[in-house]
Amino acid sequence: MFLKTRQDGALMEVLNVHQLFDPFVTNVEGRLHAGEEMQDRAPFLKADLRFPSGEALPRCWMDPAYKLHAAPVG
């Protein structure tokens, strides 16, 4: 899966999607895709990542208490 960094829009490959989906984990192991050589693995703060379309990551991936903050239905 690929995401963009919020600061400069660089493309980042997520190396561990389980970290991405877990709301209790704040960093994601990834690798920037820039230049011709493969970049080293590095941690990326989930709050600084976006989908390639520019959309923010879902709240359920970021906030362990997302159900408590949900708007009431009905």
C-alpha positions, 0 to 999 in steps of 0.5 A: 500500500502506498501513502503520501507524506503530508509535508512534501507529498512524497510517496511512501510504501507501507511495509507493515499494514497491521501497524497502519490499521492498529489505532494503538500504534502511532508509527508505521514502518515504511520506505520513501519512493524517491530517486532510483535507489531503494530507500532505507526503512523508516518509521513514519508518524500516522498523523503525517500520512495521507492517501495519494488522493489527499484524503486523511486516514480513517479515524478508526486507524488513528483513534483507539476511542473512535467509537466514543466520538462517533456522531449519534445515528438517528 
